[in-house]
Amino acid sequence: MVMRMLRTLVLAALSLALVVHAEEPRKLKGSKKESAPKLDLGLPTFGAIPKDQKLESAKGKPEAQNAPSASRADEGYTVVRVVHGKSFIRGADGAKPSTPFAQVTVTSNPFNTEKFSSVVRVKSPARKNARIEIAILDQRSDTVMEASGELRFGNAEETEWQVDWEPTGIRNPGEFQVLVRVGGNPLGTFPLKVAVAAEPAAK
């Protein structure tokens, strides 16, 4: 009887020990106490810096250039003067008529211009060669004579171009205009008087 009671007590103690052991949380061997929960402050996370890699300071953006890298020369053209004559004298300041030439004379019945030449002096700081066109317009702005060629500047900012006109028939004498174009752009008109040649004095 006593043996049965002892056996029952031992079994009960073992059962209680198993229950208590099952309720205790399992801990890893060598584990530390649980740390306090981490607070999320909303700060961005940064990746780890690669090893064996030097840090470089951020390079600032280059400042915008207010002026172009190379100064661009003015490629415009201007007419310095337009002169007419039968022959010209060349000097340091360009061609000049050998004799005063105020007008172009024409014969009457029918009207035909005399043979003459025109010299156009053009300036361009860029000294860029270009095509030149000259047209002589009558009172109705109709073209009665025209010619074209090439302006060549070389090392100077000014150059001249000469055209020799052959006798040409016109409707009527009067105030004509010389239209000058360079590079296809009109640079203006310049007056040219066309008059009938004076009759020789009777003897």
PEKATA-V945180 format. One record per residue. N is the residue number from 1. OMEGA is omega in degrees with one decimal (NA if undefined). NEAR is the number of other ideal C-beta (glycine too) atoms within 8 Angstrom. D_LAST is the distance of its C-alpha to the last C-alpha in Angstrom with 1 decimal. Layout:
n=<N,N>
omega=<OMEGA,OMEGA>
near=<NEAR,NEAR>
d_last=<D_LAST,D_LAST>
This chain:
n=<1,2,3,4,5,6,7,8,9,10,11,12,13,14,15,16,17,18,19,20,21,22,23,24,25,26,27,28,29,30,31,32,33,34,35,36,37,38,39,40,41,42,43,44,45,46,47,48,49,50,51,52,53,54,55,56,57,58,59,60,61,62,63,64,65,66,67,68,69,70,71,72,73,74,75,76,77,78,79,80,81,82,83,84,85,86,87,88,89,90,91,92,93,94,95,96,97,98,99,100,101,102,103,104,105,106,107,108,109,110,111,112,113,114,115,116,117,118,119,120,121,122,123,124,125,126,127,128,129,130,131,132,133,134,135,136,137,138,139,140,141,142,143,144,145,146,147,148,149,150,151,152,153,154,155,156,157,158,159,160,161,162,163,164,165,166,167,168,169,170,171,172,173,174,175,176,177,178,179,180,181,182,183,184,185,186,187,188,189,190,191,192,193,194,195,196,197,198,199,200,201,202,203>
omega=<179.4,-180.0,178.3,-178.7,179.7,179.3,179.7,179.5,-180.0,179.5,178.8,179.4,179.3,179.3,178.9,179.3,178.6,179.6,179.7,-179.7,-179.4,-177.5,-179.3,177.8,179.6,178.3,176.4,180.0,178.5,-179.8,179.9,177.2,-179.1,-178.5,179.9,-179.4,-179.0,179.9,177.2,-177.9,179.1,-179.7,179.1,178.6,-179.1,178.2,-179.6,178.8,179.8,178.5,177.7,179.7,-176.7,176.5,177.8,178.7,-179.1,-179.6,178.6,178.8,178.5,-179.6,178.8,-179.5,179.1,-178.0,176.9,-177.1,178.2,-178.9,-177.3,-179.3,177.9,-177.4,179.7,179.4,175.5,177.8,178.6,177.4,173.9,-179.0,-179.1,178.1,177.3,177.2,-174.3,174.0,-178.5,178.0,-178.5,-179.1,174.5,-176.6,175.7,178.3,179.6,175.7,178.6,-174.9,-174.8,-176.6,174.3,-179.0,178.3,174.0,179.3,175.9,-4.2,179.0,176.1,179.6,172.7,176.1,179.5,-179.6,176.2,176.8,178.6,177.8,-175.1,178.7,176.0,178.1,-179.6,-179.4,-179.1,179.5,-177.8,177.5,177.4,178.6,178.4,176.6,175.0,-174.7,177.8,-177.0,179.1,-176.4,173.5,-179.6,177.6,176.5,177.5,179.9,179.4,-179.2,-176.4,173.5,177.6,-173.3,-176.2,-178.9,-177.7,178.6,-179.7,177.5,-178.6,175.7,-176.1,174.6,179.1,-176.7,174.0,177.0,-174.3,178.7,178.0,178.3,-176.6,174.1,-179.9,-179.5,179.4,177.8,174.9,179.6,-179.4,174.2,174.7,-178.2,-179.7,-178.2,177.6,179.7,177.5,176.3,-176.1,-173.2,175.8,-180.0,177.6,-175.4,178.6,179.8,-179.3,177.7,178.5,-178.3,-179.9,-178.0,NA>
near=<4,5,6,7,8,8,8,8,8,8,8,8,8,8,8,8,8,8,8,8,7,6,5,6,3,4,5,5,4,3,5,4,3,3,5,3,4,4,4,4,4,3,4,3,4,4,4,4,6,5,4,3,6,3,5,5,4,4,5,4,4,4,4,4,6,3,5,6,4,4,5,6,6,7,9,7,13,8,13,8,7,11,12,11,12,9,8,12,8,5,7,3,3,12,12,8,13,8,7,4,10,4,8,12,10,14,10,7,4,6,13,10,15,10,8,12,12,12,14,13,14,17,10,16,9,8,9,7,6,10,10,14,11,14,10,14,12,12,7,5,6,6,7,9,9,8,8,7,8,8,14,6,12,6,4,7,7,11,10,10,11,10,9,7,13,5,8,9,7,12,5,7,8,8,8,14,11,14,11,16,12,13,7,6,7,6,10,7,8,9,8,12,10,13,9,9,9,4,4,4,4,3,2>
d_last=<188.7,187.3,185.4,183.7,182.6,181.2,179.3,177.9,176.8,175.1,173.2,172.1,170.9,168.9,167.3,166.3,164.8,162.7,161.5,160.5,158.8,156.7,155.5,154.2,150.4,149.9,148.2,146.5,148.1,146.6,144.4,143.5,143.9,141.4,138.4,137.0,134.3,130.7,128.5,125.1,122.7,119.6,118.0,115.9,117.5,115.7,116.1,117.7,115.4,115.3,117.0,115.2,111.9,110.0,108.7,105.0,103.5,101.1,97.5,95.2,92.0,88.9,86.8,83.7,80.5,78.2,75.2,74.2,75.4,72.0,69.0,66.4,62.8,60.3,58.6,55.9,52.2,49.4,45.7,44.5,40.8,38.1,34.8,31.8,29.3,28.0,30.4,33.2,35.1,38.9,41.1,44.5,43.4,41.6,38.1,35.0,31.4,29.8,26.7,26.8,26.7,26.9,26.2,25.9,22.7,22.9,20.9,21.0,23.0,25.3,25.4,26.0,26.3,24.9,27.5,29.0,32.5,34.9,37.7,40.7,43.2,46.8,49.9,53.5,56.6,58.5,55.9,56.7,54.4,53.1,50.8,47.4,45.3,41.8,40.3,36.9,37.6,35.3,35.9,38.9,40.4,40.0,39.5,36.3,36.7,39.9,41.4,44.7,46.4,49.0,49.1,51.1,52.2,54.4,55.9,53.2,53.1,49.3,47.3,43.8,42.7,39.3,37.8,34.7,33.1,31.6,28.9,30.7,30.1,30.7,31.2,28.9,27.3,29.1,31.8,33.6,36.8,38.1,41.8,43.9,47.4,49.8,53.1,52.4,52.2,49.0,48.0,45.4,41.8,38.7,35.5,32.3,29.1,27.1,23.6,20.7,17.9,14.9,12.0,9.0,6.4,3.8,0.0>
